[in-house]
Amino acid sequence: MNQVQKNLRVMLLAFEVEMRQNLTDGFVIFGILIQPLLVALMALWMLKGKGPDYAIFVVVGSGMTGLWTTLLFNGGNSITGERWTGTLEPLVASPASLRMIIFGKVLANVAQSLGSMIGSYLLISTILGYPLTLARPALFAVSLLVTVFALVCFGLILASFFILIPDFARMVNTLEFPIYILCGFLFPIALLPGWTTPISYLLSPYWAAQALHGAAQGTLTTGQILADWGWMLAFSLSYILISGKLYQVILRKARVDATLDIVGN
Amino acid sequence: MLHWILWGTDMMERISRNTRIFFEGAFYSYKALFRWLNPATYLASKVLAPLTIMIFFVFIGAYASGSNNASFYVIGNSLIFAASSGIFGVTMSVGGERWTGTLPYLFGCPANRGAMFIGRAFMHILDGMLGVFIGLGWGILLFKLDLSQANPLALLLTILVTTFSTSGLGLLMGCLSLITRNVMLVNNTVYFALLIFSGANIPVEELPAWMQVIANGLPLTRGVACARTIIAGGSLTEIMPLLKEELLIGIILTILGYFLFKVFEIQAKKLGTLDIF
């Protein structure tokens, strides 16, 4: 078996185990289904005067809130979760790449959180009876795939911050809504003060939201959506490269300081 | 005569003991809940997180209406911070006893259950009020919230009563956390439901009839309405009927929570399930 196959096998096994574990976690169910549906319901009422496309805008926007919340709380905790359950040491000691294991775990979280978009779609179209049409379904589907990849790569960095920055886990509650705001999930960032725009441009969820909203509502040209994919892929590549260094630092620090299983460090 | 003197002395001793249990329990459970947070993290969760939630809803509101009606969302979301302390803080103070393994000691001690149980909410009422002040402060600083017409005493009373009523909900939820593993699921669901039903972000009269019925049975709904009336220049007399109802809801929830707490104590002792998750 060559190295690529081995890594893929490790990633898929991590994906499967994470999926199974998440199915028993009430907070995961909240992040994937309940919160996005409640946000969708609220946004639906608040934005009801925004014209014929607002329902699909709410589906995509509330789905993005579910994606981000799950990535932040569950994907971010991918390494610390292993630490809490005492399985981080065996994982690190095994010859498999820690980064591939975390990639598989974050992928499971992000893939599951796509359920939030499906849930919002079903709630708004089937139960509430709003007509929902995807203006450019093929572009939307590809945008969704690129979004998943970009968010998983972002999750690799987030997971390492939970270990490298001791206060990060405690500050995580303050990071949920700023991304909703800066990435234009449920309102355009043009409403925000101009100085925040460059910050939005540095966040891959912003490009994801722009591509998904644009493809769903048909408000962007193919070229503009392709550009959004390009930004997401460029950020993903940089996250992968940076995460390689960060994971080396984590493993080295753990061996030097002997703090691998010490919770709170 | 002597009998009455002895009875009076005994009663005074009981009151003194229960007051001590109430305040000591309140202080230590609050300290235990936040001990793991350092001051910077506490400030981030009390000052920054509320601001981000408020900004989110103010901008959705601005996008929806195309006009600047920020004060509607600022007032609504400031009052929501009372619910945040009431629900999450109080629930974790009660439910945390189980997670930290201290529940058997609590149920094993002879302390007055009422003082012990209701004391768990005390610090969070103060904390919740602080959260509301911070929210209104952000509103004044960033969204030009105008409090010049507000009667300060009436506003303070509204905040106190609303924080108390949401803490009552927290006490009830705290009891549920003694019998479920998924307390965060329940807490978060109730918190987000309050965001919808309480009128903080959507005027209650715009909700469908069945949702208005639910909204009127929840704590916070009347508190939000009272705060908006007071800030718009309304008088205490004007809001008093609503405020009384808000207080009544808080009392009912607290009594219900206490009743459940007693039931769970009896059941847990009978079945030997104090620490079983």
Interface residues (C-beta under 8 A of the other chain):
Chain A: G26 F27 I29 F30 I34 Q35 L38 V39 L41 M42 A43 W45 M46 L47 K48 G49 K50 D167 R170 M171 N173 T174 E176 F177 P178 Y180 I181 L186 F187 P188 L191 L192
Chain B: W36 L37 N38 A40 T41 A44 S45 L48 A49 T52 I53 I55 F56 F59 I60 G61 A62 Y63 A64 S65 R181 N182 M184 L185 V186 N188 T189 F192 A193 L195 I196 N201 I202 E206 L207
